[in-house]
Amino acid sequence: MSHEDIMLTVTFRGTSHTVFLPNDAPLSALHSRLELLTSVPPSLQKLIYRGKKFQHRQDDSDLEPTMAQAGLRDGIKVQMLGSTVEELGQLNAADSAHQKKEQILRERALKPQVKLRSTGSSSTSSHQYHFHRIEPLTHLPRPETATECLTTLSKDPAVLHVMQKHRFSVGLLTELAPHEHPGLLGLNVGSGDTIKLRIRLDTYDGFRPYLEVRRVLCHELAHNVWGEHNNDFKELNSQLNREVAEFEAAARAGTHELSDLRDTYQPSSDGEVEALVHVLGGTDLRGNDTTEEHRIRASEAATARLRNEELERSCGTSGPQKQSG
């Protein structure tokens, strides 16, 4: 290796590749070398190192930086993201098939349906207020884990409790693919016809925390009644989350175990913080708090409000208001 050459360690999908190139070589030379090693074409390569991101540019070749100008030095470790042409084709084909299926379901939902009035007892009617069907996106990795996650959500006792209390019925509970709707955590279609939840991480190599997803689910259930993020919606959303917390607190108290509500629910307003201290029988749990503990609780309430505002920005549901009958 000459004194003008540099050595890079490029990691792609858990495999490390060692690359030697002159420091005055154009960055495209690195992209070409990586294509030989990984079968990922330059146009689909994304290089990440030292907080920087670089992608291959097909135009302005005269302005292309050299390895040194791009900040690549001897011994630097680089992470590469990207897909092969074959993988991209398979994903596009799967997305196309999924979109066709979604279109068929939307067209069916628009057709007039004949609704029959139930003549059964109230206990029989209560069994109608649940998730009638769950469906993972089978073209994405680990569909069995996605099925387990959706099943757990659909059978969560606290969630079913609020659904039956408010007479919520959801036709389909499914997932929201990150690449289809970047930035969205949830979507309610047709006031409960379909609820879609982002249960996967953006990198597709894992799943989001259960309690975080359940909080989004409660948010989307509130859209069964209110389409816009107005005060009526916020009040119902807070009520649903509070009722979930109260249900779980009561269940834990029944086993003689004191419930820490912060494990199950983060309140979205100072009013809810005040309300939660009375959940377990009306006793003020903060009576002996120090000044520092009061400050910490106030900070937690402020953080929860920010989470709630972020969730509203990450919700794709909007539309005219609809009041429940």
C-alpha positions, 0 to 999 in steps of 0.5 A, spaced: 500 500 500 503 506 497 503 512 502 497 515 498 492 509 498 487 509 504 484 503 507 476 503 509 472 498 512 465 498 509 460 494 513 453 492 509 448 487 513 453 485 518 459 483 513 465 487 513 469 489 507 476 492 506 477 497 501 483 500 498 483 506 494 488 512 492 485 518 497 485 522 490 480 517 487 473 520 485 468 518 490 464 514 484 470 509 484 468 507 491 461 506 489 463 502 483 468 497 488 462 496 493 457 494 487 462 489 485 463 486 493 455 487 494 451 487 488 448 494 490 448 499 484 451 505 486 445 509 485 442 505 491 448 506 495 448 510 501 454 511 505 454 513 512 460 515 516 462 520 522 455 523 522 455 524 514 451 521 509 453 520 501 449 518 495 452 517 488 450 522 484 449 521 476 450 528 474 455 533 475 461 528 474 466 534 474 464 536 481 464 530 484 469 530 490 475 525 491 475 521 497 479 526 501 474 531 499 469 527 502 472 526 508 474 519 507 481 518 511 485 511 512 482 507 517 475 510 517 469 505 518 463 506 513 456 503 514 452 502 507 445 501 506 442 499 500 438 494 496 440 490 490 436 491 483 433 484 484 431 486 491 428 492 489 424 489 484 421 484 488 419 489 493 416 493 488 412 487 485 409 486 492 407 493 494 404 493 487 400 487 489 398 490 496 396 496 493 391 493 488 388 489 494 388 495 498 384 498 492 379 492 492 378 493 499 376 501 498 372 499 493 368 494 497 367 499 503 364 504 498 359 500 496 352 501 500 351 495 506 345 493 509 345 493 516 341 489 520 338 491 527 341 486 532 335 483 536 340 479 541 341 481 548 346 487 551 351 481 553 351 479 546 351 485 543 358 487 547 361 482 543 361 486 537 365 491 539 372 489 538 377 488 532 373 483 527 380 481 523 387 482 523 392 482 517 399 483 517 403 485 511 406 479 508 410 482 503 415 485 509 420 481 513 417 476 519 410 476 518 409 471 524 412 476 529 407 482 526 401 477 527 403 476 534 403 483 535 397 485 532 393 479 535 396 481 542 393 488 541 387 486 539 386 481 545 389 486 550 383 486 556 384 494 557 383 496 550 377 491 549 374 494 555 374 501 552 372 499 546 366 495 549 365 501 554 364 506 548 361 501 543 367 501 538 368 496 532 374 496 528 373 492 521 381 491 520 387 492 524 393 492 520 400 495 520 402 501 516 409 500 512 414 505 514 416 506 506 409 507 504 407 513 509 414 515 512 412 520 518 406 516 520 405 512 526 397 511 525 391 511 520 384 510 521 380 509 515 373 510 514 372 511 522 374 504 524 373 500 518 380 500 518 386 502 523 393 501 521 399 502 526 406 503 525 409 497 529 415 496 525 422 500 526 424 504 520 430 500 519 425 493 518 430 490 523 425 490 529 418 492 532 416 498 536 415 498 544 408 495 545 406 500 550 408 505 545 404 502 539 398 501 544 398 509 545 397 510 538 392 505 537 388 509 543 389 515 539 386 512 532 380 509 536 378 516 538 378 518 531 372 513 530 368 519 533 372 525 531 376 526 525 380 532 526 385 533 532 380 538 535 378 539 543 373 534 542 378 529 540 383 531 545 378 530 550 376 523 548 383 521 547 385 523 554 379 519 556 381 513 553 388 513 555 386 514 562 381 508 562 386 504 560 390 506 565 385 505 570 383 498 568 390 496 569 391 499 575 384 496 578 387 489 575 393 490 579 390 492 585 386 486 585 392 482 586 394 486 592 400 489 588 400 497 587 400 499 580 405 504 578 401 508 572 407 510 569 409 503 567 402 503 563 400 510 561 403 517 560 398 522 561 397 528 556 395 534 560 397 536 567 389 535 569 390 528 567 396 528 572 392 530 577 386 525 576 391 519 576 393 520 583 386 518 585 385 512 581 387 507 586 381 509 591 381 516 592 388 517 596 393 522 594 399 518 592 403 525 592 402 527 599 409 526 602 413 528 595 419 533 596 419 539 592 424 535 587 419 530 586 414 535 584 419 538 580 420 531 576 412 530 576 411 536 572 417 535 568 414 528 566 407 531 565 411 536 560 414 531 556 408 527 556 404 533 553 410 533 547 409 526 546 402 527 545 403 533 540 408 529 536 403 523 536 398 528 533 403 530 527 404 523 526 397 521 525 394 521 518 387 521 520 383 527 518 376 529 516 370 531 518 367 531 525 363 525 526 359 524 533 357 517 535 350 515 536 
